[in-house]
Amino acid sequence: MEATFASKLRNMLKSLQIIVLVLGVHMAFANGNGSSFKGKVTDKNTGETLVGAKVLVVETGHVVYTDFDGNFFLTDLDAGTYTFEISYLGYEDLISRKVEIKNKCIAPCEFNLSAK
């Protein structure tokens, strides 16, 4: 009985390894099609990073939020000019910031918000 259980467990682990491998390869190729954009959102007066600020790419409708260091990262953007709308509770929204993204480029940018 134990031999059967051990055999089934080994088969399940092999299947899990295959699934993880296939998903990893898919993710590696899925992110290679466009340009990437990284940015940081800070307080205009103090320079402090703003955690959880909302970043909207107007042309695509894509939304991300800043991490604990005020950073955000977008992938698979086509080359072109984009409008970013940045909002954070207690701060004036930053709207219509045009950023040019070049093909296969990681473009860094910092956005500074003013307190209300």
N, C-alpha and C positions, 0 to 999 in steps of 0.2 A: 504494500500500500504506500509506504513512504517513497519507494522508488518511483512510483507513478506521480506522486505529488512533486517530487524533485524534478522529474522530467518535464512536467507541465510548467513548473516555475521557470526552468531554463528556456523553454520555448517562448514563454511570455516575455522574458527579458530580451531574447534575441529579436522578437517582433518589435519591442519597444525601442531597441537600438536602431533598427532599420527605419522606424518612423521618425525618430529624432534626426537621423542622418538625412533623410529625404527633406524634412522641413528645414533643416539648416542650409542645405544646398539651395532650396527654393528661395529662402530669405536672402542669401548672398547674391543671387542673380536678380531678385526683384528690386533691390535697392540700387542697381547699377545703371538704370536707364536715364536718369536725369541729373540735374544739378542739385547741390545741397546748399542750405543756408543756415547759418548759426548766428544767434544774436543774444544780446543781454539787455535787460530792462532795469534801469536804475532811477532813483530819485534825483531830479535835476539839481536840487540844492545841496543835498548831503552826499550824494554819490552812493548811498546804500542801495543794495540790490533789492528788487521787489519780487518776493516769492509768490507764485500763483497768479501772476499777471496774465491776462488773456491776450493772445496774439492771433489776429485774424488776417488771412491773406484774402483780400477782397475779391480778386479775380477768380479764385478757385473755391472760396468758401471754406478752406481748410483752417481749422482752429487747433492751436496748441497752447499749453500753459507753461510758464517758466518754472524751473526747478528751484531747489533750496539756495542756489547761488545766483538766481535771476537769469539763468541761461535757458535758451530754447533751441531746438534743432528741427529743421524741416528737410525732407528728402523728396526726391523725384519731382523737382520743379523743372519745367521746360525753361530754356533760356528766354529771357525777356525782361520787361519792366513790371514790377508788382507794386501794388498799394498795400501797405500794412496799416492795420488799425489796432492800436494797443490800448487796453483799458485795465484799470485797477481801481478797486473801491477806495474812495477818498482822494482820487487824483483826476485831473483833467484828462480826457481821452486824447490820445495822439492819433490823428486821422490823416490819411492821404500822404503818408511818407512813401515816396517813390524810391524803389531800390532796383537797380539793374543787376540781373543775375546772368552770368555768362555760362555757356555750355560746359558741363562737366567741371564746374568750379565750386569750391566751398567759399562762400562770401561771408565774412564776419561783419557785424554791424551792431552798434549800440543805440538804444532808444532811451531817451531821458524824459520822464514824466514830471509834471509840476503838481504839487499838492493843491487841492481846492482851497 
